[in-house]
Amino acid sequence: MALQSSGTIKMSEINSELGRSSTATISLDSAESGSYGTINTASASYPSDARPASMSEWYSYDHSASAALSYWDLSNDIKWDSAVTKPVPTSSSDMTISLWIRPQWTATDLNLIVFDLTPSGTTSTANRFFLQYDYGLNRFIARYRSASVNFDRQWALHSNNSATGTGTSSTNYWTSSNRGNANSDGFVNLILTYDGSQSTAAAAFKIYWNGSELTSTAASNNGSRSNMTLDELTFCGNDHNTGGSRIADYMYMHMWGYVFDINGVNGIYNSGTPISATDASLSDLLIFGDTSTSIPANNDPDDSGNYDFLTANSQSMAVL
């Protein structure tokens, strides 16, 4: 618990907040310098160790406060770093994509993941691999689209309410006011797997919401797939990729060159606590993603829409 925000603070209360006996001998100067326990700078308010020491510096100090979340505030797009050689998926490629997302939109389609694909160096909306939330249908759509032909599977959130928790009506849209089954910070973990060896989209695509598979298929299309080169990766953006208002917060995005089994799904979901691939022991065949223990910093602090940061692990670029 945190110390009070005003009024009289007792030295015994500071001792207790630091996890010490309330009757232990204490020096205010030593307490501020961390001699009795490292000062938790994750607290919204904490003593600065400046001289002279002051009791008022301890107002609202919370020794057990969790670190503030750091995430990407996506008002536009984030893309591959221009210096990175792109992996080359084919119609038989396997992949798993994981991301944590916190809805901030009120009514919009949302491109959660979009790969522009091309056979000859020219991108086109006729050639894309994507995961989209379709607001009007209240569905996820996972699609491998090549030569204007769709190979896709669609899941209605309301038909998978046991996993999503967003509600059973088609108008129970996934929004900032209806995040469904989310962790304590409002984030949802989505994992999309694609098994390129499958001949039907219903078998090729699977999606997991916080470790639970969405099993009810709203629609699927089994059009032919052409081999394509991954030209550009975009995370987020509205349905026309024009950006604008804040629509979602992202963190911990990964892509692997194989299909996760349930152990992999549960490992990266981590019971609702975002985790890096390394910490989850899932760094093999990692194409891109966070491998450190720290949550990534906001990549666009001024909301300029200038994202150009995604790098990749060179040892695994050729797995697709």
C-alpha angles and dihedrals in degrees: 000000000000127000117256119278098229144006126042121350119193125215087233089060091052088051091052093047089053090052095253131125109280089231097050119122109263138184115201090215093051091046092055093047091056098250092136096039135336110277109248106234089186087077113102087235127024139158114272100213088235118145129281098041114228133198090218090065088071095061110129093357111160112194093192098045116139120237114268114258117259116202145146113273098209114203090148134003140312118207146179116293105258092234095057121102107231122234116246114231121189133197088274098046121129122216145162122204123191131184140161115226136180113198116232097165126101102197122357146106111252131206100214095179128005128179115187107215128198138177095203112020099279118106121220137173085237088072115051143129110206151152113216136178107221106205097193092054094032088229143131112229120198111188142176101197119184131164087000091299120125126224103176151137125213131201125194109219092214091054089054097045095137087068102030100037090205095121139271100263123091087233093057089102123191103250143138089277094045109041093153119202101006136148122263091276093052096254124138123203113223121189120186120190126192122194105194093192092069118098096208127058091224088062097036098054129056128169128195127200110202091336096313119111119233102229106174110090117207096189142339138193125202103198120155120274126222125206110260141179120237104242105167138004121206126183118203128338123138123282092284094040090237096125119202120143122037108274108166147000118228135191139161103025119181140172126194131187097234140054116268120231118212091275091059091046092052092043095057093038087055096189092297101313114115111238138180122249091248094051089049091049088240102117096114113111089003109163096185138341146098114311099169127085093243126089111244119260123246103278095202108039094164094047090236093142091236104139120160108141116106112123129176141218106259094208092064104036094104099053095098 
